[in-house]
């Protein structure tokens, strides 16, 4: 992706704007599918739920991991059949369970004894018996941010191992479900293959215990959470190493493996474009006030996430077709950046919160009003977690492919934000 194409998109679509690289998503999926050959791959829709991205992944062969009925509807709108969908989530409403059952959902990951009872009763009344995997807490330390750790024994997610074994032993009390699998997702941004091997072993021990009292669990779902490097010098993790740590164990036990990747497939493929509104200095800090904000990208404020920020410079280079098919002079930016003076900037947004920042103390070439910045690795949990705080319309989304680009979500308008309120005045 050249800098000039980013300037072109910013000029035609406006900022802030999310841009995704279709070729990168495709390459990521194919690498993952090769590493996990023979396994079910269910993309975690929560990472990025744009319909064009879902359709791309469906065409590549992915199923979908959803955590709400809205995500299930999105996946089906993108062309997925219900039997290609796993419905997870700790708090499924009765109406969501009913709709999922009526659609013919492939799997439901159940996270409590009470949910198992509710689901069994609803399904039995309909004459159905859906496939269920019990989500267990394997008590494996994922060594990640506390908000991203989901598999500890005290987590709100899942069921601890002993109570889950008791539910399988008492499966005859739940005639409306077929308990056929076990699921775990210990967290996100994980970088240690040994952690995945440890989790897999806990799941396989669970399966072995269940088989000892006659319950034949055939599926093991190990979730996702594969780490990506948000900085050039950050930790790198090869998905092949994860697969090699887990799959021999599973194959020896004769179970089918499912994974639920999200961030790995889309994070690196996305950028958030934003334009500098003002430059100011308070005390010893230099601020770049930009038109993107925490409502557009909340990860820095919520998790303390550190995204790389680049200045999108202008230069002349070869031509590339825009959305309308016309050719324009395009530019690459690298050479003269080193010649510019540099400084440390706080990159902040317009929202009235001290927590409204996109990056702390980042080294950038001397910035001026109107400069374009690109926030890297914004393809996952970027737009998907955005909001309308301060009555700010959410950003447009654009897809790059080959030598062209297209809008895949138009920018919201003030009128669209208030449409549900006007009639209630």
Secondary structure, 3 states (H helix, E strand, C coil): CCHHHHHHHHHHHCCCEEEEEHHHHHHHHHHHHHHCCCCEEEEEHHHCCCHHHHHHHHHHCCEEEECCHHHHHHHHHCCCCHHHEEECCCCCCHHHHHHHHHHCCCEEEECCHHHHHHHHHHHHHCCCCEEEEEEEECCCCCCCCHHHECCCCCCCCCEEHHHHHHHHHCHHHCCCEEEEEEECCCECCECCHHHHHHHHHHHHHHHHHHHHCCCCCCEEECCCCECCCCCCCCCCCCHHHHHHHHHHHHHHHCCEEEECCCHHHHCCCEEEEEEEEEEEEECCEEEEEECCCCCCCCHHHHHCCCCCEEECCCCCEEEEECCCCCEEEECCCHHHHCCCCEEEEEEECCCCCCCCEEEEEEEEECCCCCCEEEECCCCCCCHHHCCCHHHCCCCEEEEEECCEEEEEECCCCHHHHHHHHHCCC
